């Protein structure tokens, strides 16, 4: 007989079980905190377990038992089946479905925009004002696409595709916004959503002054909310309005961005980029703050008081140079990061952001230099911007993008910037050719006007060079164009004739400005009554919705806009506006 029979029994029992597996025992999570930390079984005696008290330990108790809710959270996106039931009217349901499937995708562009893809659609179920505005924008977008498709197929489709439905829906939306503003507790987010849809409708309708009125009043509302109670507005809505704010300042040479420091935290606090939406927000905020510095401080010493720059202004300019360079590097690192898998659409969006960041580097590096030749040191940046634009031109449907209701200029602004600011003929002529090749007839952006204006600048600067390909050193400082603008639209003959002012400094930085005038003829036909109707009807009607919000001085705005014409993109004045600094 074995000396230790209980060991033999234990060994036999262990041999019958698979090696490496523990005996099953149900786990409990209701023990005391001390036993959980010691990883031993608790006897769960109350108020203190005996496992702890018998060994002289302090029992830390059992804590609060957390209950798990079995109610499912709402879905992140709206159900498409619900969208179809947004109205009982068949035409409104059809228009809303077109907006959801076509217009929203066009507005979002290269990015996923939760405000348009989810918030606007969801609010349309409960708020008729948003629904009317959405129907107006969707119907107008559909009419433009029908005219475009008919022209591509060789069909003469004009008045047949123009109906009163978009304007009727827009009128209902304006009346609904008036009722909202008359109520005591109007949700600010709702008013801002209305303003966003109104801006896109007016821009797509090529009524840019009313769109600017909506933008300015939305900014004024945001600032009033921030000053009164400090209650935060939806961040996505703020970013959407900020993007339109930046667009207005890019194409209006003296306009100061209204929301550069609405979000006080620095856009470059993080050293890495989380995703593409985060990258867009950083670039947008950085551009807004840079343009605010350029318009409020730098332009004074660049155009009016050259050479008298205070040290603190130099220091701020240096900070912007460093931040824009860091942002450019962050975008490059994000592009090289293989852990972020991007679609073709997202890669195009990233290319657009990179071109914007490089433009910001050039602006930050030259904002205090009165000499236009300061731009010659950024030739490598111009080449990189052109390379990004060439890649996008060869890999996407530009016509489809520019005919969309999006207010994002995409390729227009980078190509326009390179063609105007770069004096190397090899680079600038390629950029100008790309700009001319973009679709030019319909949509928000009038590429023909921009290309012809840039062509006038190039022709003037290179007129004295006898060779074929002038470089930067072949164009003297006194011959360079510092600013350009459109003035005196003539539509009396049924054709569009515009005078262009090219501002130069032929007598050096201490000399007086001199304007060189050229007359351009465009193929776009605009009747004189259309211009009169635009100013007499559109502007007052839109402004009535903001009558209690101290709107812009419309009389002076209309007088100024009449000098630039209503059919330019965002009252488009590349480089600087007619009101030169």
BELVENTA-V891193 format. One record per backbone hydrogen bond with DSSP energy under -0.5 kcal/mol. NH is the residue of the N-H (numbers start at 1). CO is the residue of the C=O. If there is no record, write none. Layout:
BEGIN
NH,CO ; NH,CO
END
This chain:
BEGIN
7,4 ; 8,4 ; 9,5 ; 10,6 ; 11,7 ; 12,8 ; 13,9 ; 14,10 ; 15,11 ; 16,12 ; 17,14 ; 21,18 ; 33,61 ; 36,32 ; 37,33 ; 38,34 ; 39,35 ; 40,35 ; 52,49 ; 53,49 ; 54,50 ; 55,52 ; 56,53 ; 57,52 ; 59,57 ; 60,58 ; 66,64 ; 69,67 ; 82,79 ; 83,79 ; 84,80 ; 85,82 ; 86,83 ; 93,89 ; 94,90 ; 95,91 ; 96,92 ; 97,93 ; 98,94 ; 99,95 ; 100,96 ; 101,97 ; 102,98 ; 103,98 ; 104,99 ; 106,102 ; 107,103 ; 108,104 ; 109,105 ; 111,108 ; 113,111 ; 114,112 ; 117,113 ; 118,114 ; 119,114 ; 120,115 ; 122,118 ; 123,119 ; 124,120 ; 125,122 ; 126,122 ; 126,123 ; 127,123 ; 128,126 ; 131,127 ; 132,128 ; 133,129 ; 134,130 ; 135,131 ; 136,132 ; 137,133 ; 138,134 ; 139,135 ; 140,136 ; 141,137 ; 142,138 ; 143,139 ; 144,140 ; 145,141 ; 146,142 ; 147,143 ; 148,144 ; 149,145 ; 150,146 ; 151,147 ; 152,148 ; 153,149 ; 154,151 ; 155,150 ; 157,155 ; 158,156 ; 161,158 ; 162,159 ; 163,161 ; 168,164 ; 169,165 ; 170,166 ; 171,167 ; 172,168 ; 173,169 ; 174,170 ; 175,171 ; 176,172 ; 177,173 ; 178,174 ; 179,175 ; 180,176 ; 181,177 ; 182,178 ; 183,179 ; 183,180 ; 186,184 ; 191,187 ; 192,188 ; 193,189 ; 194,190 ; 195,191 ; 196,192 ; 197,193 ; 198,194 ; 199,195 ; 200,196 ; 201,197 ; 202,198 ; 203,199 ; 204,200 ; 205,201 ; 206,203 ; 207,202 ; 208,206 ; 208,566 ; 211,207 ; 212,208 ; 213,209 ; 214,210 ; 215,211 ; 216,212 ; 217,213 ; 218,214 ; 219,215 ; 220,216 ; 221,217 ; 222,218 ; 223,219 ; 224,220 ; 225,221 ; 226,222 ; 227,223 ; 228,224 ; 229,225 ; 230,225 ; 238,234 ; 239,235 ; 240,236 ; 241,237 ; 242,238 ; 243,239 ; 244,240 ; 245,241 ; 246,242 ; 247,243 ; 248,244 ; 249,245 ; 250,246 ; 251,247 ; 252,248 ; 253,251 ; 255,252 ; 262,259 ; 264,262 ; 269,266 ; 279,275 ; 280,276 ; 281,277 ; 282,278 ; 283,279 ; 284,280 ; 285,281 ; 286,282 ; 287,283 ; 288,284 ; 289,285 ; 290,286 ; 291,287 ; 292,288 ; 293,289 ; 294,290 ; 295,291 ; 296,292 ; 297,293 ; 298,293 ; 299,294 ; 300,297 ; 301,297 ; 301,298 ; 302,298 ; 303,299 ; 304,299 ; 304,300 ; 305,300 ; 308,305 ; 314,310 ; 315,311 ; 316,312 ; 317,313 ; 318,314 ; 319,315 ; 320,316 ; 321,317 ; 322,318 ; 323,319 ; 324,320 ; 325,321 ; 326,322 ; 327,323 ; 328,324 ; 329,325 ; 330,326 ; 331,327 ; 332,328 ; 333,329 ; 334,330 ; 335,331 ; 336,332 ; 337,333 ; 338,336 ; 340,337 ; 341,339 ; 342,340 ; 347,343 ; 348,344 ; 349,345 ; 350,346 ; 351,347 ; 352,348 ; 353,349 ; 354,350 ; 355,351 ; 356,352 ; 357,353 ; 358,354 ; 359,355 ; 360,356 ; 361,357 ; 362,358 ; 363,359 ; 364,360 ; 365,361 ; 366,362 ; 367,363 ; 369,366 ; 370,368 ; 374,371 ; 375,372 ; 376,373 ; 377,374 ; 378,375 ; 379,376 ; 382,378 ; 383,379 ; 384,380 ; 385,381 ; 386,382 ; 387,383 ; 388,384 ; 389,385 ; 390,386 ; 391,387 ; 392,388 ; 393,389 ; 394,390 ; 395,392 ; 396,392 ; 398,396 ; 401,397 ; 402,398 ; 403,399 ; 404,401 ; 412,409 ; 414,410 ; 415,411 ; 416,412 ; 417,413 ; 418,414 ; 419,415 ; 420,416 ; 421,417 ; 422,418 ; 425,423 ; 425,470 ; 427,424 ; 428,424 ; 429,425 ; 430,426 ; 431,427 ; 432,428 ; 433,429 ; 434,430 ; 435,431 ; 436,432 ; 437,433 ; 438,434 ; 438,435 ; 444,402 ; 444,404 ; 445,402 ; 447,445 ; 450,446 ; 451,447 ; 452,448 ; 453,449 ; 454,450 ; 455,451 ; 456,452 ; 457,453 ; 458,454 ; 459,455 ; 460,456 ; 461,457 ; 462,458 ; 463,460 ; 465,462 ; 474,471 ; 475,472 ; 476,474 ; 479,476 ; 480,477 ; 482,480 ; 482,503 ; 483,503 ; 484,574 ; 485,501 ; 487,499 ; 488,563 ; 490,497 ; 491,489 ; 494,491 ; 496,522 ; 496,524 ; 497,490 ; 497,495 ; 498,520 ; 499,487 ; 499,488 ; 500,518 ; 501,485 ; 502,500 ; 502,516 ; 503,483 ; 503,501 ; 504,502 ; 504,514 ; 505,480 ; 508,505 ; 511,508 ; 514,504 ; 516,502 ; 517,515 ; 518,500 ; 520,498 ; 522,496 ; 526,524 ; 531,527 ; 532,528 ; 533,529 ; 534,530 ; 535,531 ; 536,532 ; 537,533 ; 538,533 ; 538,534 ; 539,534 ; 541,537 ; 542,538 ; 543,539 ; 544,540 ; 545,541 ; 545,542 ; 546,543 ; 547,544 ; 549,546 ; 550,547 ; 554,552 ; 557,553 ; 558,554 ; 559,555 ; 560,556 ; 561,557 ; 562,558 ; 563,559 ; 563,560 ; 564,560 ; 564,561 ; 565,561 ; 568,565 ; 571,568 ; 573,251 ; 576,484 ; 576,574 ; 580,578
END
